[in-house]
């Protein structure tokens, strides 16, 4: 799967980008028809500790699955996003099986 990462309001280091790529590659185990993942990392200008916005748009044939939430760290955001997207992909795969 092709993973496109964009960082807004800061420069993401290569270590973070590699971490995101590694975690997102796990989604291929659950649904092999994923076209690409567009990931947006944003820093919110608030004094709140949870000021990191993690957004994913997963392109699959015929649809786009999105996830967006605010976290304390981007690593935490990746882990939660992968877990949520994994569940959604499993549901989609099961639905496709029942329809065919």
Secondary structure, 3 states (H helix, E strand, C coil): CEEEEEEECCCCCHHHHHHHHHHHHHHHHCCCCEEEEEEEEEECCCCCCCCEEEEEEEEECCEEEEEEEEECCHHHHHHHHHHHHHHHHHHHHHHHHHHC
